[in-house]
């Protein structure tokens, strides 16, 4: 089972700042554990996909991402999900504060 | 002429480069302070704190960290301190061990089976330390100083800090006793001085970005002893607790800002 995620979404100067923490080993192909990394990250703002990212084994363990989304309002639903190369997935949702 | 200018440029740019590197490190530290995997360790620690374990099948929620059974807020900032029920000065990890053996009924062997984790599998102690310490954010460090055993622990810690021995005849003060010393790019704080001890003790335990591990204060002291080529001190021994007492009392009054994020 995937470890916890944590997210904070706040309004700053008319934009929405999202900061999200993910628990993931992010091991590379050179390590004895073998290749195991998050490959897709998606951010949704009120159900609409606003960020679609592809990341690689180059990202460190337990990644931290921050996004600045244009506009937004208090109470907007922000959802961040990830999918790794072994098909494991996790997501978290929060309301903009 | 061209050669002359090249030499001058190198001579001038070296100290500037070192300063820039330090500035960059500071910038990096500020960046990781806001949003670090520490919070993930706190979440896992909370789950472990509330998980029924051991022969008694109970959680640690009734554990008394010094402010009463189950009181977490501000408890870490008051450690190490004297505990009457154990008749001993205890730091956070030692107290957690005490609760595991008394409340949960686990054997000391079981509770200390794996106190230091690694990046693939952090230890229970590391998760729990993150969770408990986080409940003291903003509270001033105030380790116990009134009980005779607290005074004795402080004096023992101070003596150990300056005591040179081991294969390399080193003491903690060999590295942490004078200003402006460093190992590679890491500045070494003069830990017997208040102004240096304060920011350090206010940010331990801590997450290490470079190896993706959460480290406890017991580990920090254990690893310093390893680096000095001493025999490994026992986990939760009087010596390691005394050193933590000495350092925390020296840092008294500093608002706790941890668990920190280190390079």
Interface residues (C-beta under 8 A of the other chain):
Chain A: X3 X4 X5 X6 X8 X19 X21 X22 X23 X25 X33 X60 X61 X62 X64 X66
Chain B: X32 X34 X35 X36 X37 X39 X40 X43 X44 X119 X120 X209 X212
